Amino acid sequence: MFLKPSFYDVRARAPGLTSNQVTIAVPYDGIIDLELKPPQAHAVPTSLSFATSDRTMPIVAFDPDNNPVTALGVVHFNDPKAGHYRAAVLSADRPLELRPFAFPECGDYITLDVAPSLLTGVSAAAVRDLGMTTSEDGVEPAESLGRQAEFRLTSLLAFGAYAAYSARSDVMRRLRAIKLKAINRKSQEAWVTILVGVTGYEPLKGASVKAFLRNVQALLPGGSPGGGDQRLRPIVNLPGTAYLTARCPLGSYSVEVSLPGIPPTRFAMNGMAGRVSTLVIGVADDGNLEVLQYLFKLGGGDLEETDLPLIEKAQRFFVAGRPVPASIIDALLDAKMTDPLTACLAGYALVRDGRREQFRGDFRKGDTSWNEYSAMQNMLNHFGNLCDTHILAGLCAPEDRHSYFSKALECGLPVFADGFRVLIDYFGKALDRYPSEFDRARRTLSIGTAYSSWLSREPQLAVQNGRFEPPPVQWRQLEIERPRIERFLTGCGLVTVVGDKGTQGAGTGFLVAPDLVVTANHVVGQATETARVYFSRADECRVTGGAPGDGILCECLAIYPEARVALLRLMEPLNSTFVLPVSELDHGKPGRAICVLGYNVDLKSSVVRKFLLPGFILAAVDEGETFDHDASTVGGSGGAPVLDVETGTVIGMHWGGMAEGGYKRNRASRFLRPFIWETAGQAEAGG
């Protein structure tokens, strides 16, 4: 007979006889072994089954002796004894709630409830337009996948990517109807796809879903075809989503995703020939992100289509920090040739669970042949360009840990955050000598995520009424130093140059004495002879059309082009409590935390605001006379003081910036207290 691809329970019956029950997945080409037996003389049924409508959901059941049995979709007890059983569906989203069942009163076949579909927002109706049936117990997204419980938009995007790039052309027609950009399945180039979906109705307060998606951008590696800033485009047949597909470099790289209202974030990825790095991001109305990642093989591989939901469910357990059910681990390890990230996920899950020997298996060092008994060996032989492969090898073979971890660093950035933290813990400060992106990433590594992601730029903290906005958790040190830093904010001000035709320029300056202001030479260097210079300490002010309301008139004492410094004298001295302390020691060492106190000056918008801009010193240059830092400065920060967070003293003056590999890199003049007084003395003497 013809059977639709799905899961089926098979049982045989004959006059006076009954058999055990077996669950199979169709298509099935094996032999089904059923044993016919006479029914038991008493009324107790010969089997007991706990099942779900989604046969890829893991189930755990306990017999009357409290022995657990786990399986996917259905758990069978043959010849069960009477007593109390407990069972539940394992979910990454819900706590375990075991339901009691008295056997045989409960019957011999029990269907356990699963969570309803989690599709919401504008995408809920779209799945029906694609011909996908929906009900309380799930969604059937493709002909061969069966009903999926706890189905959500990120599930749909991930399955759609697999259908477009990996699945056979004669299956998954509903998912291919989403119509992602086609890629030549014979291509041996490396590709990346970024898919973003809005899971609610208003991901950014006051903005519609369409308006939100219009402003989603991705920054791809500059050296790759299609690199640079690109906007994602809508997926026409799936409202509430957008995507970008492009070629990517081979090996380790990172992509930056900018979502409105959320700090730009980078994700570690890996490019492989003939594969599509797939990043799926779901955005909730509360700003929380759900992130999944795949590395699909173009044109398919050995992956069974029914394993696709298992991979997705495994990611959810892993992301939630819960043990990945043992019934799923084997499927992940078997899928590595189609998606090697599945084996990495299984490896980290086994390490978390104290079962790393299962990943190592019968490892034979130096053997390059296929070893069906060692996932670790096969990963080293076939996916040795993945950083995580070597991290897992080091975790599972401690005798060679240093060698494997060192090789991991040569491969680039770990895709998994577990691996990233392992390298940080192992190498510690020695990581300073490794590639700069690794150092940047570890400073702002996202907390509580499964995949390595980090802030692309340091935060920009607006100042209002003398207080800076709360910093992110990575900069909790600023909260500790808040009283001291906010006192320094009062000594930082806006320097405005006003000519006969209005504002000629503006920048930042700071007090080093009650009547002395330091700023960058370019802020005042182009002023005309009749121009007037003002200094205002307001957190927010207007600069077009004349002097700011509370501006104090200044005179330019001297300009020092080599140091890029200009000294201004206030015509009305201020209170000495506003003076910023200048360091007498050299604290401009790479790795030190700093803060830039600057303004964002845009002469087109008339209003400028004060910001606190934290960052780190990257390097000393020009024989130590200047240093580079990565604070996210804004236009108008030229002349801003650079504070050492630990000592609370000024160690330099910011004067410019540049882009390097998609990151902000700025430069500041280093100066110490003796320099200030020597410079001021020369200016007084007309030197």
C-alpha positions as CSV (number, residue, x, y, z in Angstrom):
1,M,0.0,0.0,0.0
2,F,1.1,3.7,-0.4
3,L,1.8,5.4,2.9
4,K,2.4,9.1,3.2
5,P,5.9,9.8,4.7
6,S,5.5,10.0,8.4
7,F,5.8,8.0,11.6
8,Y,3.6,4.9,12.1
9,D,2.8,2.5,14.9
10,V,2.7,-1.2,13.7
11,R,1.1,-4.0,15.6
12,A,-0.1,-7.5,14.4
13,R,-3.2,-9.3,15.5
14,A,-4.4,-12.9,14.9
15,P,-7.3,-14.9,16.4
16,G,-6.4,-15.4,20.0
17,L,-3.0,-13.7,19.6
18,T,-1.5,-10.2,19.8
19,S,2.0,-8.7,19.2
20,N,4.3,-6.0,20.5
21,Q,4.1,-2.6,18.9
22,V,6.9,-1.1,16.8
23,T,7.2,2.5,15.6
24,I,8.7,3.1,12.1
25,A,9.4,6.1,9.9
26,V,8.1,5.8,6.3
27,P,9.9,5.4,3.9
28,Y,11.2,2.2,5.5
29,D,13.1,-0.6,3.8
30,G,13.9,-2.9,6.7
31,I,12.2,-5.9,8.2
32,I,9.6,-5.3,11.0
33,D,10.0,-7.9,13.7
34,L,6.7,-8.6,15.5
35,E,6.2,-11.4,17.9
36,L,2.7,-12.9,18.3
37,K,1.7,-14.1,21.8
38,P,-1.4,-15.3,23.4
39,P,-3.0,-12.5,25.5
40,Q,-2.4,-12.6,29.2
41,A,-4.9,-14.4,31.3
42,H,-5.6,-11.3,33.4
43,A,-7.0,-8.0,32.2
44,V,-3.7,-6.1,32.1
45,P,-2.9,-5.0,28.5
46,T,0.2,-6.5,26.9
47,S,1.8,-3.0,26.2
48,L,1.6,0.6,27.3
49,S,2.6,3.5,25.1
50,F,3.0,7.2,25.7
51,A,3.1,9.2,22.5
52,T,2.8,12.8,21.0
53,S,1.5,14.1,17.8
54,D,5.1,15.4,17.0
55,R,7.2,12.2,16.7
56,T,10.4,14.2,17.0
57,M,9.6,15.4,20.5
58,P,11.5,13.6,23.2
59,I,9.5,11.8,25.9
60,V,10.5,10.5,29.3
61,A,8.5,7.9,31.2
62,F,9.1,6.2,34.5
63,D,7.7,2.7,35.4
64,P,6.4,1.8,38.8
65,D,10.0,1.0,40.0
66,N,11.1,4.6,38.9
67,N,13.2,3.3,36.0
68,P,13.3,6.0,33.2
69,V,12.8,5.3,29.5
70,T,13.4,8.0,26.9
71,A,12.6,8.0,23.2
72,L,11.4,10.2,20.4
73,G,7.7,10.5,19.8
74,V,6.6,7.4,21.6
75,V,7.7,5.3,24.6
76,H,6.7,1.7,24.8
77,F,6.5,-0.6,27.7
78,N,6.0,-4.3,26.7
79,D,4.4,-6.6,29.2
80,P,4.0,-3.7,31.7
81,K,3.1,-4.5,35.2
82,A,0.2,-2.8,37.0
83,G,1.1,0.3,39.0
84,H,1.8,4.0,38.8
85,Y,3.6,5.4,35.8
86,R,4.8,9.0,35.1
87,A,5.4,10.6,31.8
88,A,6.1,14.0,30.1
89,V,7.2,15.6,26.9
90,L,10.7,17.1,27.2
91,S,10.6,20.8,26.1
92,A,13.3,23.4,25.9
93,D,10.7,26.1,26.7
94,R,8.8,24.6,29.6
95,P,9.7,23.0,32.9
96,L,9.4,19.3,33.3
97,E,6.0,18.4,34.6
98,L,5.6,14.6,35.0
99,R,1.9,13.5,34.8
100,P,0.9,10.4,36.9
101,F,-1.0,7.5,35.3
102,A,-2.5,4.5,37.0
103,F,-2.1,1.4,34.8
104,P,-4.1,-0.5,33.6
105,E,-6.9,2.0,34.4
106,C,-5.4,4.7,32.2
107,G,-5.6,2.4,29.1
108,D,-2.8,1.1,26.9
109,Y,-2.2,4.2,24.6
110,I,-1.9,7.7,26.0
111,T,-1.3,10.8,24.0
112,L,0.6,13.5,25.9
113,D,-0.1,17.1,25.3
114,V,2.4,19.4,23.6
115,A,2.7,23.1,23.6
116,P,0.8,24.8,20.8
117,S,2.4,26.4,17.8
118,L,4.4,29.5,18.8
119,L,3.8,31.3,15.5
120,T,2.5,34.8,16.2
121,G,2.3,38.2,14.5
122,V,2.0,38.7,10.8
123,S,3.7,35.3,10.0
124,A,0.9,33.2,11.6
125,A,-1.4,33.8,8.6
126,A,1.4,33.5,6.1
127,V,2.0,29.8,6.8
128,R,-1.6,29.0,5.8
129,D,-1.1,30.9,2.6
130,L,1.9,28.6,1.9
131,G,-0.4,25.6,2.2
132,M,0.8,24.5,5.7
133,T,-1.8,23.0,7.9
134,T,-2.0,24.4,11.4
135,S,-3.7,23.1,14.6
136,E,-3.5,23.4,18.3
137,D,-0.8,20.7,18.5
138,G,1.5,22.1,15.8
139,V,2.2,22.9,12.2
140,E,2.9,20.6,9.3
141,P,5.5,22.7,7.4
142,A,6.5,20.1,4.8
143,E,5.2,16.9,3.3
144,S,7.8,14.7,4.9
145,L,8.3,16.3,8.3
146,G,5.1,15.5,10.0
147,R,3.4,17.7,12.6
148,Q,5.8,20.0,14.5
149,A,5.0,21.1,18.1
150,E,6.2,24.4,19.5
151,F,6.8,25.6,16.0
152,R,7.9,29.2,15.6
153,L,9.0,31.6,13.0
154,T,12.7,30.8,13.4
155,S,11.8,27.2,12.8
156,L,10.1,28.1,9.5
157,L,13.1,30.2,8.4
158,A,15.6,27.5,9.2
159,F,13.5,24.8,7.4
160,G,13.0,27.1,4.5
161,A,16.8,27.6,4.1
162,Y,17.4,23.9,4.2
163,A,14.6,23.4,1.6
164,A,16.1,26.0,-0.7
165,Y,19.8,25.0,-0.5
166,S,20.0,21.3,0.6
167,A,16.9,19.3,0.1
168,R,16.1,17.3,-3.0
169,S,14.2,19.3,-5.6
170,D,11.2,17.0,-5.4
171,V,10.5,17.5,-1.7
172,M,9.5,20.3,0.6
173,R,7.6,22.2,-2.0
174,R,5.7,24.2,0.6
175,L,8.9,25.4,2.2
176,R,10.5,26.2,-1.2
177,A,7.5,28.3,-1.9
178,I,9.0,30.9,0.6
179,K,11.3,31.6,-2.3
180,L,14.7,32.4,-0.9
181,K,17.3,33.4,-3.4
182,A,18.5,30.4,-5.4
183,I,22.1,29.3,-5.3
184,N,23.7,27.0,-7.8
185,R,23.7,23.7,-6.0
186,K,26.9,22.7,-7.7
187,S,28.7,25.9,-6.5
188,Q,32.0,25.2,-4.7
189,E,32.1,28.8,-3.3
190,A,31.2,29.6,0.3
191,W,27.9,31.4,1.0
192,V,26.2,33.1,3.8
193,T,22.5,33.7,4.4
194,I,21.1,35.9,7.2
195,L,17.4,35.5,7.9
196,V,15.6,37.9,10.3
197,G,12.0,37.4,11.4
198,V,9.8,39.5,13.7
199,T,8.0,37.2,16.0
200,G,5.5,39.8,17.4
201,Y,3.7,43.0,16.2
202,E,5.9,45.9,17.4
203,P,9.6,45.1,17.7
204,L,10.5,48.7,18.1
205,K,8.2,51.0,20.0
206,G,6.2,53.2,17.6
207,A,7.5,51.4,14.5
208,S,5.7,48.9,12.4
209,V,7.1,45.5,11.4
210,K,7.8,46.8,7.9
211,A,9.5,49.9,9.1
212,F,11.7,47.8,11.5
213,L,12.8,45.4,8.7
214,R,13.5,48.2,6.3
215,N,16.3,49.4,8.6
216,V,17.9,46.0,9.3
217,Q,21.5,46.0,7.9
218,A,24.3,43.5,7.7
219,L,28.0,44.2,7.5
220,L,29.8,41.4,5.6
221,P,33.5,40.9,5.5
222,G,35.0,43.7,3.3
223,G,37.2,41.4,1.3
224,S,34.4,39.1,0.2
225,P,32.2,39.5,-2.9
226,G,29.3,41.6,-1.9
227,G,31.1,42.7,1.3
228,G,30.3,45.9,3.2
229,D,27.1,47.3,4.5
230,Q,24.0,45.8,2.9
231,R,20.3,46.1,3.7
232,L,18.3,42.9,4.0
233,R,15.4,42.6,1.6
234,P,11.9,41.3,2.4
235,I,10.9,37.7,1.8
236,V,7.9,38.3,-0.4
237,N,6.0,35.2,0.5
238,L,6.6,35.4,4.2
239,P,5.6,38.7,5.8
240,G,7.5,39.9,8.8
241,T,10.8,38.5,7.6
242,A,13.9,39.7,5.6
243,Y,17.1,38.1,4.3
244,L,20.4,38.5,2.7
245,T,22.4,36.0,0.7
246,A,25.9,36.6,-0.5
247,R,29.3,34.9,-1.0
248,C,31.6,34.8,2.0
249,P,35.3,34.1,2.6
250,L,36.6,30.6,3.4
251,G,37.4,30.0,7.0
252,S,36.6,32.0,10.1
253,Y,34.9,35.4,9.8
254,S,32.3,37.5,11.5
255,V,29.2,39.3,10.3
256,E,27.7,42.4,11.9
257,V,23.9,42.6,12.2
258,S,22.3,46.0,13.0
259,L,18.7,45.8,14.2
260,P,16.9,49.1,15.0
261,G,17.0,49.8,18.7
262,I,19.5,47.1,19.5
263,P,23.3,47.6,19.6
264,P,25.1,46.3,16.5
265,T,26.2,42.7,17.2
266,R,28.8,40.5,15.5
267,F,28.4,36.8,15.1
268,A,31.3,34.3,14.5
269,M,30.8,32.2,11.4
270,N,32.7,29.8,9.2
271,G,32.8,29.7,5.4
272,M,33.3,26.3,3.7
273,A,33.3,25.5,0.0
274,G,30.0,24.2,-1.2
275,R,28.2,25.2,2.0
276,V,25.8,28.0,3.2
277,S,26.5,29.5,6.6
278,T,22.9,30.2,7.8
279,L,22.2,32.7,10.6
280,V,18.6,32.8,11.8
281,I,17.5,35.6,14.1
282,G,14.1,36.0,15.7
283,V,13.2,39.4,17.2
284,A,10.6,39.6,19.9
285,D,8.6,42.7,20.9
286,D,10.6,42.9,24.2
287,G,13.9,43.1,22.2
288,N,15.0,39.6,23.0
289,L,16.7,37.7,20.2
290,E,16.5,34.0,19.4
291,V,19.5,32.9,17.4
292,L,20.1,29.6,15.5
293,Q,23.0,28.8,13.2
294,Y,23.5,26.1,10.6
295,L,26.2,25.2,8.0
296,F,24.1,23.5,5.3
297,K,25.7,21.5,2.4
298,L,24.6,22.7,-1.0
299,G,22.6,20.1,-2.9
300,G,22.0,18.0,0.2
301,G,24.0,15.2,1.9
302,D,23.4,12.3,4.1
303,L,20.9,14.1,6.3
304,E,17.5,12.5,6.6
305,E,14.8,15.1,6.3
306,T,13.1,13.8,9.5
307,D,16.4,14.7,11.3
308,L,16.0,18.4,10.5
309,P,13.5,19.0,13.3
310,L,15.8,17.1,15.7
311,I,18.7,19.4,14.9
312,E,16.4,22.4,15.5
313,K,15.1,21.0,18.8
314,A,18.7,20.2,19.9
315,Q,19.7,23.9,19.4
316,R,16.8,25.0,21.5
317,F,17.7,22.7,24.4
318,F,21.4,23.9,24.1
319,V,20.5,27.6,23.9
320,A,18.3,27.2,26.9
321,G,21.1,25.7,28.9
322,R,19.3,22.4,29.3
323,P,20.7,18.9,28.7
324,V,20.1,17.8,25.1
325,P,18.1,14.5,25.3
326,A,20.3,11.4,24.7
327,S,17.8,10.3,22.1
328,I,18.7,13.4,19.9
329,I,22.5,13.3,20.4
330,D,23.1,10.4,18.0
331,A,21.1,12.1,15.3
332,L,23.3,15.2,15.7
333,L,26.5,13.1,15.4
334,D,25.2,11.3,12.3
335,A,24.3,14.6,10.6
336,K,27.8,16.0,10.7
337,M,28.6,15.5,7.0
338,T,25.5,17.6,6.0
339,D,26.1,20.2,8.8
340,P,29.3,19.9,10.9
341,L,27.9,22.4,13.5
342,T,25.5,19.7,14.6
343,A,28.4,17.5,15.7
344,C,30.0,20.4,17.5
345,L,26.8,21.1,19.3
346,A,26.5,17.4,20.3
347,G,30.1,17.5,21.5
348,Y,29.6,20.6,23.7
349,A,26.4,19.1,25.0
350,L,28.2,15.9,26.0
351,V,31.0,17.8,27.7
352,R,28.4,19.8,29.7
353,D,26.7,16.5,30.7
354,G,30.0,14.9,31.7
355,R,30.0,12.4,28.9
356,R,32.9,13.6,26.7
357,E,34.1,10.0,26.2
358,Q,31.1,9.5,23.9
359,F,32.4,12.2,21.6
360,R,36.0,10.9,21.7
361,G,35.0,7.3,21.2
362,D,37.7,4.9,19.9
363,F,40.0,7.7,18.9
364,R,43.2,6.7,17.1
365,K,45.6,9.6,16.9
366,G,47.1,10.1,13.4
367,D,44.6,7.8,11.7
368,T,43.0,9.7,8.7
369,S,40.5,7.0,7.8
370,W,36.8,7.1,8.6
371,N,36.2,5.9,12.1
372,E,32.5,5.1,12.8
373,Y,33.3,4.8,16.5
374,S,34.9,8.3,17.0
375,A,33.1,11.5,16.1
376,M,36.2,13.4,17.4
377,Q,38.4,11.7,14.8
378,N,36.1,12.2,11.9
379,M,35.7,15.9,12.8
380,L,39.5,16.4,12.9
381,N,39.9,14.6,9.6
382,H,37.1,16.3,7.7
383,F,36.4,19.6,9.4
384,G,39.8,20.5,10.8
385,N,39.3,24.1,9.6
386,L,36.6,24.6,12.3
387,C,38.0,26.2,15.5
388,D,35.4,24.3,17.6
389,T,36.7,21.0,16.2
390,H,40.0,21.5,17.9
391,I,38.5,22.9,21.1
392,L,36.4,19.8,21.5
393,A,39.4,17.6,20.8
394,G,41.3,19.4,23.5
395,L,38.4,18.9,25.9
396,C,38.2,15.2,25.1
397,A,41.9,14.5,24.9
398,P,43.5,16.4,27.8
399,E,46.9,14.8,27.2
400,D,47.2,17.0,24.0
401,R,45.0,19.9,25.2
402,H,47.6,22.7,24.6
403,S,48.3,21.5,21.1
404,Y,44.7,21.4,20.2
405,F,43.8,24.7,21.8
406,S,46.7,26.4,20.0
407,K,45.5,25.0,16.7
408,A,42.0,26.3,17.5
409,L,43.3,29.8,17.8
410,E,45.0,29.5,14.4
411,C,41.7,28.6,12.9
412,G,40.0,31.8,14.0
413,L,37.0,32.4,16.2
414,P,34.8,29.7,17.8
415,V,31.3,29.6,16.5
416,F,30.1,28.3,19.9
417,A,30.3,30.5,23.0
418,D,31.2,27.5,25.1
419,G,34.4,27.1,23.0
420,F,35.1,30.8,23.3
421,R,35.0,30.7,27.1
422,V,37.2,27.6,27.1
423,L,40.0,29.4,25.3
424,I,39.6,32.5,27.5
425,D,39.9,30.4,30.6
426,Y,42.8,28.4,29.3
427,F,45.0,31.1,27.8
428,G,44.0,34.1,30.0
429,K,46.0,37.2,29.4
430,A,48.2,35.4,26.9
431,L,45.4,35.9,24.4
432,D,46.6,39.5,23.9
433,R,49.1,38.3,21.4
434,Y,46.4,36.8,19.2
435,P,44.4,38.4,16.4
436,S,42.8,41.7,17.4
437,E,39.2,40.6,16.7
438,F,39.5,37.8,19.3
439,D,40.6,40.4,21.8
440,R,37.7,42.7,20.9
441,A,35.2,39.9,20.9
442,R,36.1,38.6,24.4
443,R,35.7,42.0,26.0
444,T,32.0,42.3,25.0
445,L,31.1,38.6,24.5
446,S,27.4,38.2,24.9
447,I,26.3,36.5,28.1
448,G,23.8,33.6,28.2
449,T,24.0,32.8,24.5
450,A,24.9,29.5,22.7
451,Y,26.7,31.1,19.8
452,S,29.7,33.5,19.9
453,S,28.4,37.0,19.6
454,W,29.6,40.3,20.8
455,L,29.0,44.0,20.6
456,S,30.4,45.4,17.4
457,R,31.1,48.7,19.0
458,E,31.4,50.0,22.5
459,P,28.3,51.7,23.9
460,Q,27.4,55.3,23.5
461,L,25.9,56.5,26.8
462,A,23.9,59.7,26.5
463,V,24.3,62.3,29.3
464,Q,21.3,64.1,30.6
465,N,20.9,66.3,33.7
466,G,24.5,65.4,34.6
467,R,24.0,61.6,34.6
468,F,25.0,59.1,32.0
469,E,22.5,56.3,31.0
470,P,22.9,52.9,32.6
471,P,25.8,50.9,31.0
472,P,25.5,47.4,29.6
473,V,26.6,44.5,31.9
474,Q,30.0,44.4,30.2
475,W,30.7,47.9,31.5
476,R,29.4,47.4,35.1
477,Q,32.6,49.0,36.3
478,L,31.3,52.4,35.1
479,E,28.4,52.0,37.5
480,I,30.8,51.5,40.3
481,E,32.7,54.6,39.3
482,R,29.6,56.6,38.5
483,P,30.0,59.4,41.2
484,R,33.6,60.2,40.1
485,I,32.9,60.0,36.4
486,E,29.8,62.2,36.6
487,R,31.8,64.8,38.5
488,F,34.2,64.9,35.6
489,L,31.4,65.4,33.1
490,T,30.9,68.9,34.5
491,G,34.4,69.8,33.4
492,C,33.8,68.8,29.8
493,G,32.2,71.2,27.4
494,L,31.4,72.1,23.8
495,V,33.8,74.4,22.0
496,T,32.0,76.5,19.3
497,V,33.5,78.7,16.7
498,V,31.1,81.4,15.6
499,G,31.9,83.7,12.6
500,D,30.1,86.5,10.8
501,K,27.9,84.0,8.9
502,G,27.1,81.7,11.8
503,T,28.8,78.6,13.3
504,Q,32.1,77.7,11.5
505,G,32.9,74.6,13.6
506,A,32.5,72.8,16.9
507,G,34.2,70.1,18.9
508,T,34.9,69.2,22.5
509,G,37.1,70.7,25.2
510,F,37.9,70.2,28.8
511,L,39.1,72.2,31.8
512,V,42.7,71.7,33.0
513,A,42.6,74.9,35.1
514,P,39.8,77.3,36.2
515,D,40.6,79.4,33.1
516,L,42.3,76.9,30.7
517,V,40.5,74.7,28.2
518,V,42.3,72.0,26.1
519,T,40.8,71.1,22.7
520,A,41.9,69.7,19.4
521,N,43.8,72.0,17.1
522,H,41.4,71.3,14.2
523,V,38.4,72.6,16.1
524,V,39.8,76.2,16.2
525,G,42.5,76.0,13.6
526,Q,40.4,77.2,10.7
527,A,38.6,80.0,12.5
528,T,38.7,83.4,10.8
529,E,40.2,86.4,12.5
530,T,36.8,87.8,13.4
531,A,35.5,84.5,14.7
532,R,34.6,84.1,18.4
533,V,35.2,80.9,20.4
534,Y,32.8,79.8,23.1
535,F,32.9,77.1,25.8
536,S,29.6,75.6,27.1
537,R,29.3,72.8,29.7
538,A,25.6,72.1,28.9
539,D,24.6,68.5,28.3
540,E,22.6,69.6,25.3
541,C,22.6,72.8,23.4
542,R,22.1,74.4,20.0
543,V,25.0,75.6,17.8
544,T,23.5,77.0,14.7
545,G,23.0,80.7,14.3
546,G,25.4,81.9,17.0
547,A,26.9,81.1,20.4
548,P,25.2,78.6,22.8
549,G,23.1,80.2,25.5
550,D,25.5,79.6,28.4
551,G,28.7,79.8,26.3
552,I,31.7,81.6,27.8
553,L,33.9,83.6,25.4
554,C,37.4,82.3,25.0
555,E,40.7,83.4,23.4
556,C,43.0,81.0,21.7
557,L,46.4,81.1,23.5
558,A,48.3,78.7,21.3
559,I,48.0,75.8,18.8
560,Y,50.5,72.9,18.8
561,P,50.1,71.0,15.5
562,E,52.5,68.2,16.4
563,A,50.5,67.3,19.5
564,R,47.2,68.3,17.8
565,V,46.4,70.4,20.9
566,A,45.0,73.9,21.2
567,L,44.9,75.9,24.4
568,L,42.0,78.3,25.1
569,R,41.7,80.9,27.9
570,L,38.3,81.5,29.4
571,M,37.4,85.2,29.7
572,E,35.4,84.2,32.8
573,P,37.2,81.6,35.0
574,L,35.1,78.8,36.4
575,N,35.1,77.1,39.8
576,S,38.1,74.9,40.4
577,T,35.9,71.9,41.2
578,F,35.2,71.6,37.5
579,V,38.8,71.0,36.6
580,L,39.7,67.5,35.4
581,P,42.7,65.9,37.0
582,V,45.5,65.2,34.5
583,S,47.7,62.1,35.2
584,E,51.3,62.5,36.2
585,L,52.0,58.9,35.2
586,D,51.8,57.1,31.9
587,H,48.7,54.9,31.9
588,G,48.3,54.6,28.2
589,K,49.0,50.9,28.0
590,P,47.1,48.5,25.6
591,G,44.2,46.8,27.2
592,R,43.4,49.5,29.8
593,A,39.7,50.6,30.1
594,I,39.1,54.3,29.2
595,C,36.2,56.7,28.7
596,V,35.9,59.5,26.2
597,L,33.7,62.5,27.2
598,G,32.5,64.0,24.0
599,Y,29.8,65.7,22.0
600,N,28.0,64.6,18.9
601,V,28.2,67.6,16.7
602,D,26.1,67.7,13.5
603,L,25.8,71.3,12.2
604,K,22.8,70.3,10.1
605,S,20.7,69.3,13.1
606,S,21.5,72.3,15.3
607,V,21.2,70.3,18.6
608,V,24.3,68.6,20.1
609,R,24.5,66.2,23.1
610,K,27.1,65.1,25.5
611,F,28.1,61.4,25.6
612,L,30.1,59.1,27.8
613,L,32.0,56.7,25.4
614,P,33.8,53.8,27.1
615,G,36.4,51.7,25.3
616,F,39.9,50.2,25.6
617,I,43.4,51.3,24.5
618,L,44.4,49.2,21.5
619,A,48.0,50.2,20.9
620,A,50.7,52.8,21.5
621,V,52.0,54.4,18.4
622,D,54.4,57.2,17.4
623,E,56.9,56.0,20.0
624,G,54.3,56.4,22.7
625,E,53.3,59.9,21.9
626,T,49.8,58.8,20.7
627,F,47.6,55.8,21.3
628,D,44.7,54.1,19.6
629,H,41.5,53.2,21.3
630,D,38.1,51.7,20.3
631,A,35.6,53.9,22.0
632,S,32.6,54.6,19.7
633,T,33.3,58.3,19.3
634,V,30.8,60.5,17.5
635,G,31.4,63.4,15.1
636,G,32.4,66.3,17.3
637,S,34.4,64.3,19.9
638,G,37.6,65.9,18.6
639,G,39.3,67.5,21.6
640,A,37.5,65.3,24.2
641,P,39.4,64.1,27.3
642,V,40.4,60.4,27.5
643,L,40.0,59.2,31.1
644,D,41.6,56.2,32.6
645,V,38.7,54.4,34.3
646,E,40.8,52.9,37.1
647,T,42.6,56.0,38.2
648,G,40.0,58.6,37.2
649,T,42.6,60.9,35.5
650,V,43.0,62.3,32.1
651,I,45.7,60.4,30.1
652,G,45.1,61.9,26.6
653,M,43.0,63.9,24.2
654,H,41.0,62.3,21.4
655,W,41.4,63.9,18.0
656,G,40.4,61.5,15.2
657,G,39.2,58.1,14.0
658,M,39.3,55.6,11.2
659,A,37.6,52.3,10.2
660,E,39.6,49.1,10.3
661,G,38.0,45.8,9.3
662,G,34.5,47.1,10.1
663,Y,35.6,48.3,13.6
664,K,36.1,51.8,14.9
665,R,39.7,52.7,15.6
666,N,40.5,56.1,17.1
667,R,43.6,58.0,18.0
668,A,44.5,60.2,20.9
669,S,47.4,62.4,21.9
670,R,49.0,61.2,25.1
671,F,50.0,63.9,27.5
672,L,50.9,64.1,31.2
673,R,50.5,66.9,33.7
674,P,54.0,68.3,33.1
675,F,53.1,68.8,29.5
676,I,50.1,70.8,30.3
677,W,51.9,73.2,32.5
678,E,54.9,73.5,30.2
679,T,52.5,74.3,27.3
680,A,50.5,76.8,29.3
681,G,53.7,78.5,30.4
682,Q,55.0,78.8,26.8
683,A,51.6,80.3,25.8
684,E,51.7,82.9,28.6
685,A,55.3,83.8,27.5
686,G,54.2,84.0,23.9
687,G,56.3,80.9,23.1
